[in-house]
């Protein structure tokens, strides 16, 4: 398959691949055609094939972790509550080394910024390649109140998937960042 055509299939909002093309691609990846067309989207990642036999778990450096966070996307804000540990999915962007996301003013997430230490987790699992990574950034978070900081945060154009009036910006400044990845050696 031509690399340009493969890039088109991976990036197009509505690729129009034939069944034969999907079958060839699935065969090359060692997966079923259904996995390429969205089957299993309602299940947690890692439900497909068993883990690779020779996969290795590697620690990532703080710089490697920051590189995984840099593009932004969806992560989980982690904090303690009366019910125990809580992980709330949020859209985020990076401002330097700090994580920025939006929430509703006065909600439990905003209130959690009063805690001494909170965390933010981002991960990615590639079922087809049976590889993945996870980054955990821990530190102090605060609701932005300074007009200049709010303007900087707004410029990041973070659009929450959950919709609603998410008018409070949270800034988590990591004091510790760790990560691990699972790789299948070549």
C-alpha positions in Angstrom: 0.0 0.0 0.0 1.4 3.4 -0.9 2.4 5.4 2.2 0.4 8.4 0.9 -2.8 6.4 0.6 -2.2 5.0 4.1 -1.8 8.5 5.4 -5.1 9.5 3.7 -6.9 6.6 5.4 -5.5 7.5 8.8 -6.3 11.3 8.6 -9.4 11.6 6.5 -12.6 12.3 8.3 -14.5 10.0 5.9 -12.0 7.6 4.2 -13.6 5.4 1.5 -11.5 2.3 1.6 -12.7 -0.9 -0.1 -13.2 -4.1 1.8 -10.2 -5.5 0.0 -8.0 -2.6 1.2 -9.3 -3.0 4.8 -8.6 -6.8 4.6 -5.0 -6.2 3.4 -4.4 -3.6 6.1 -5.9 -5.7 8.9 -3.8 -8.7 7.7 -0.7 -6.6 7.9 -1.5 -5.5 11.4 -2.6 -9.0 12.5 -6.1 -7.8 13.5 -9.7 -8.2 12.3 -11.3 -5.9 9.7 -13.9 -5.0 12.4 -11.2 -3.5 14.6 -10.4 -1.0 11.8 -14.0 0.0 11.3 -14.7 0.9 15.0 -15.9 -2.4 16.4 -15.3 -2.5 20.2 -15.4 1.3 20.6 -17.8 0.8 23.6 -15.2 -1.3 25.4 -12.1 -0.3 27.4 -8.8 -0.4 25.5 -6.8 -3.6 25.8 -9.8 -6.0 25.2 -8.5 -7.2 21.8 -5.5 -9.3 21.5 -3.5 -10.7 24.4 -0.3 -8.7 25.4 2.7 -9.3 23.3 5.0 -12.0 24.6 8.2 -10.0 24.5 6.8 -6.6 25.4 9.0 -4.6 27.8 8.0 -2.0 30.4 10.2 1.1 30.3 10.3 4.2 32.5 10.2 7.5 30.6 12.3 10.5 31.4 10.5 13.7 32.5 11.3 15.2 29.0 9.7 12.2 27.3 6.7 12.6 29.5 6.4 16.3 28.7 6.6 15.4 25.0 3.6 13.1 25.4 1.6 15.9 27.2 2.6 18.7 24.8 -0.1 18.1 22.1 -2.9 18.3 24.7 -6.1 16.3 24.3 -8.1 14.4 26.9 -6.6 13.4 30.3 -7.9 12.8 33.8 -7.7 15.2 36.8 -7.1 13.1 39.9 -8.0 14.2 43.4 -9.3 12.9 46.7 -13.0 13.3 47.8 -15.3 12.0 50.5 -15.9 9.0 48.3 -12.2 8.3 47.8 -9.9 8.9 44.8 -11.6 10.5 41.8 -10.5 10.7 38.2 -12.4 13.2 36.0 -11.8 13.2 32.3 -11.1 16.7 30.9 -9.9 18.3 27.7 -6.5 20.0 28.3 -3.7 22.0 26.7 -0.2 22.8 27.9 1.0 26.2 28.8 4.7 25.7 29.2 5.1 22.8 31.6 1.7 23.5 33.2 -1.6 21.6 32.4 -4.6 23.9 31.7 -8.2 22.7 31.6 -11.7 24.1 32.1 -14.4 23.3 34.6 -17.4 24.9 36.2 -16.7 27.5 38.9 -17.5 26.1 42.3 -17.9 22.5 41.3 -16.1 19.6 43.0 -13.2 19.8 40.5 -12.6 23.5 41.2 -12.9 22.9 44.9 -10.2 20.1 44.7 -7.6 22.7 43.8 -7.5 23.6 47.5 -5.8 20.2 48.1 -2.0 20.1 48.8 -1.4 17.7 46.0 -3.4 16.6 42.9 -2.5 14.7 39.8 -3.1 14.6 36.1 -3.0 11.4 34.0 -2.7 11.0 30.3 -2.3 7.7 28.5 -2.5 6.0 25.1 -3.0 2.4 24.2 -2.5 1.1 20.7 -4.4 -2.2 20.5 -3.2 -3.0 17.0 0.5 -2.7 18.0 0.0 -3.8 21.6 1.9 -0.9 22.9 1.1 2.1 25.1 2.2 4.7 27.5 1.0 6.5 30.6 2.2 9.8 32.1 1.4 11.1 35.6 2.0 14.7 36.6 1.5 15.6 40.2 1.6 18.9 41.9 -0.5 21.9 43.0 -3.5 23.2 41.1 -5.4 26.4 41.3 -8.3 28.2 39.7 -7.0 31.1 37.6 -8.2 34.5 38.8 -5.6 36.9 37.3 -7.0 38.5 34.1 -3.7 38.1 32.2 -3.5 34.4 33.1 -7.1 33.8 32.1 -6.4 35.5 28.8 -3.5 33.2 28.2 -5.7 30.2 29.0 -8.5 31.4 26.7 -5.9 31.7 23.9 -5.3 27.9 24.2 -8.9 27.4 22.8 -9.7 24.5 25.0 -13.2 23.2 24.1 -14.6 20.8 26.6 -16.4 17.7 25.1 -18.9 17.7 27.9 -20.2 21.1 26.8 -21.9 23.3 29.4 -20.6 26.5 31.0 -17.1 25.6 31.9 -16.0 29.1 32.8 -13.2 28.4 35.3 -9.7 27.6 34.1 -7.5 25.3 36.3 -3.7 25.4 36.1 -1.8 22.4 37.5 1.8 23.1 38.0 3.7 19.7 38.2 6.3 19.2 40.9 6.8 15.6 39.8 6.3 13.9 36.4 6.7 10.2 35.7 5.7 7.9 32.9 6.0 4.4 31.6 5.6 2.8 28.3 5.0 -0.7 27.0 7.0 -1.4 23.9 7.4 -4.4 21.6 11.0 -4.6 20.6 11.7 -4.7 16.8 
